[in-house]
Amino acid sequence: MWKSVAVFCGSKFGNNNLFAQHAEQVGLLLAQKNIQLVYGGGRKGLMGMVANSAIKNNGKVVGVIPALLNEKEDIHTELETLHIVETMHERKKKMFELCEAAIILPGGFGTLDELFEMITWNNLSIHDKAIILLNSDGYYNNLLAHLERMQQEGFLYLPWQESFFTISGPNELVSLMA
């Protein structure tokens, strides 16, 4: 079982209530399994929802936030540990260092950046972390179709399915955590 998991997701809620429900469930599951949550350090959106759920359920929560996002993402003040870094790259690097696995929830450009950097670093053997894509209500279906196209067109070194796990709901995390 992992001791520490990074969660990457939106600093907005999105338009589908299921995204917030899944974020809350992920925070709860991590707290129940005594797995430390490492996340972006903000209070807003799905990011804040995961952290608040973990905190409410006595989970350990570590935030990593660049100083430039202090106001935009509203730094969470109830965290066990908060790392303030200079750049977005330093944020990702620190979060990667602090986790054994990552869960990707719905999000925007930043979330995709984090997902693809983790996959790339795994493929380059910079690290070897489990990556779980939570495809809430099919949010990532088009991305998965594009990855299939990348594979068919000969741009991937390994089948994309070997790069990460895809799940449709938080309850599927339990078997992956074992």
N, C-alpha and C positions, 0 to 999 in steps of 0.2 A: 504494500500500500504506500502511496505517495505521502510525504510529510508536508509538501508545499506545492500548491498549484497556482499558476497565474491564470487570471481570467481577463480576456480582452473582449471589449464590447463597446457599444455606443455611449457617449456622454449625453445622448438624447434618448427618449423613450421609444421613438418610432410610432407608427400608427396602429400597431396590432397589440392588443392587451396581452396576448399570449407571450410576447417577448418579455414583458415585465414579470409575468407569472413565472416564466422559466428562470429569469434572473434571480428572483426571490428563492425559488426552489434550489438553485445551484448554491447560493449562499448558505441555505439551511443544511443541505447535504454535506457541504464542506465542514461546517461547524459540528454537525452530528458525528462525522467521521474523524474529528480532531485533526483536520488537514488545514494548514495555514493558507489563507487566501492572500495572494499577491496581486495587486491590481493598480490601476492608474491614479489612485489617491483622491479622486473627486467625489463630490456629493450628488452630482446631477445624473439624470438619465439611468440607463441600465447599470452603468458602472456604480452609481450610488446605491441602487437597489440591491445589487449583489452584496456590497459591503454592509449596508444596513441590516440585511437579513442575517449575515454571518455574525455581526456584532450583537444583534438582538438574541441570538441563540448561543452566546458565549464563545464564539469562534475567535481565532487569532487572525488579525487582519493587518497586513503591511501595505502601505501605499507608496507609490513612486511617482512623483510628479515634477515636471520641469517648472522652474520658477515662472516662466512666461505664461503658463496656464493657470497660475494662481487665481486670478479673478474669473477667467472664462469657465473653468471647471469647478470652482468653489471648493477649495481644499477641505477635506473631511477632518474634523478636529477630534474625533473619538477613536482614532486608530491606535493600535498597540505600538506601531512604529511607522514613521513617515520619513521617507528619503526625498529631499528636494535636490534635484539635479539641474544641470544647466540646459541640456538639449533633449530633443525627442529621441535622438539616437542613444544618448546616455540612459534615458528612461527604459528603452527596450532592452539594452544590454544589462542593466541592473535587474530588471524583472526576469530576464532569461537566467541570470546567475542565481537568483533566489528561488527558482522553481524547479521541480522535477518533471512537471507536465504542464500543459496549457489547455484551457477550454476557451473556444471561440464562440461567442454569442453573436446575435445580430449587431451590426454597427455600420459605420461609414468607411471613408477612405482610410482613416487611421487604423481601424480594426483589420481591414484587408492588408495594410502595410505590415502590421504585426504578424498576421497569419503567414503571409508569404515570406517574410524574413525568417520566421521560425522554420518553415519548410525548407528554405534555401540553406540555412545553417545546418539542419539535419542532413540534407543531401551532400553538403560539403564536409561533413564529419566535424564541424566546429563544435557541435553538441549533439546529443542523442536524446531528445525529449519526446515523450508521448504528446501528440496533438489531437485534440478532440474537437470536431466541428459540430456544434449544436445547431442543426438545421431546423429551427423552430418554424413550424407551419410552412415548410418548403422555402424559407427565406433564401437559402443558398442554392436552390435548384439550378438557376441559370449559370452560376459560377461553376457548379459541378459539370454541367453540360459543356462549358467552355474548356474545362480541364480535360474532359474526354476528347474534345476537338484538338487540343494541344498534343495529346498523346497520339491520336490518329495521324496528325500531320508530322509526327516524328520529332517534336521539340523536347520531349521529356526523356531523361535517362532511365527512370524507373516508372512503372505504372503509377499513376497518381493515387490509386487506392492504397498503395503501400506507404504513402507519405503521412497519412492521418486517418483517424477513425471518424466516421460520420454517424451521428445519432439524431433521432428526431425528438427526444424528450429527456429531461434530466434524470429520470429513473434509470435510464440505460447507463448512466455513469457508474452506478454501483458495481456492476460486473466488471467494468474497465478498471476500477480502483483496486480490485482484489489482486 
